[in-house]
Amino acid sequence: MGIFDDIKGKADANEANVEAVVDQAGDFINEKTGGQHADKVEQATDFLKDNIGAPNADAPQQPQV
């Protein structure tokens, strides 16, 4: 079990708190950028919140760029 598995395990155990922090970070970014990138910020926060609590094997793969 690697360090990232440990981090994910702790995030999964505190899912509600982590989702609240993700929302706060998104709000902060939107405030600082004047909402210029609100659609991208929302997409990123949704992706993070969808993957918190998801089993590693079932987590969607990040799109290849």
N, C-alpha and C positions, 0 to 999 in steps of 0.2 A: 504494500500500500504506500503510495507516494505522498508527497506533501500536498499535492492538489486534491487527492482523495480525502485527506484529512480536513482541508479547508472546506471542501464541498460537504463533507459530513457535518461539520460544525454549522455551516450555513443552512443545511437542511433541518438541523435540530432547532434552529432559531428562525424559521421561515418567516413568521410575521414581522419580526424585528428587521430582518434583512430587506424584506419588501418595503417596509417603511423608509429605510435608509435609501433604497434605490429611488423611491418617489421623491424624497428630499433632495437627492443629488440631481435628479432630472429637473425639479423646480428651480434649483440654484443655477443650473446651466441655462435654462430658459430665461431666467432673470438677468443673468450676466450678458447673454447674447441678444437680449431684446426680443426673444422668440423667433429669431431668424431661422433657427434650425429645429424648431419645435417638432416637426414631423420626424426627423431623424432621432431626436432625443426620445420621443414617444416609442419609436420602433425599437430602440436599444433597451429602454426600460421594460417594455413588454417582453422582449426576448429574455432578459435576465430574470424577470419574475416568472415566466413560463418554465424556466429551467431550474429554478430553486425548488427542491423537493422531488425532482424527477430522478429516477434511477439512472446511473451512469450509462448503462447499456441501452436504455430506452430514450435517452436524451437526443433531441434532433441534432444532426451534424451541422456545424457552421458551414454556410455556403462557401465554396471555393471561389476565390477572386482571381 
